[in-house]
Amino acid sequence: MESSSQEEVSVEDEAVDKSSFKKCNQIAFYRRQKHLCPGKSLYRALLDTVELSDSGVKFQIINEECKVPLLVELYEIEGDIFRLKINEVAALKPRYQVPDVLIKEPSNLRLTVSQKDAGKLVLSSSSEDQQLHITAYPFQMQVVSKDEIILSMNTNGLLYFEHLQHPPQIRESTLQKKADGSADSSEKNKDLGLWEEKFGSFLDIKASGPSSVGLDFSLHGYEHVYG
């Protein structure tokens, strides 16, 4: 009979070629997102664009620097669930959406406006037990349940949405770029992986530029988070 104290041997390190997998700092969008620091968000909610329907609420937000508008969609779903979608108002092409996340579109309940002024919008759920508090500037959102804040969004100002773009036009020679200093900018763009990203022998060409999305959420009073 073999001894139960026989030494176990792990072959994990030998079976996997770690060089075939990226580390976080080798992923371009990770580096770009990590450049952000918590602070005041650059996004403003345009509350004069609010559209209310039986299925949900829509309004636009805008980045005060690049002035690109985004469309925010809010839905209430049966079971005290809220759904948030953010997309470009006028994208160059439809953005990729992961298929089969939902078997079918869920049934939406009607949100109602319980408060609206120049700086704040409050939406109430169908049961009136939950509310969505939207602050215009800086754009933030809170989920409130029976007067208690249970979730905050963009309170750290880390909303970062890379809109699709036309490729930059190359109008100058390499010598001209060096002369006016734009070559340094080109090298910086390459490091950030804005238009192409290389790993090993694989080259990822981004015809419409970078397209990552980042957003901070704070969950209040929870010990565990799943999903």
Disulfide bonds with the S-S distance in Angstrom:
none
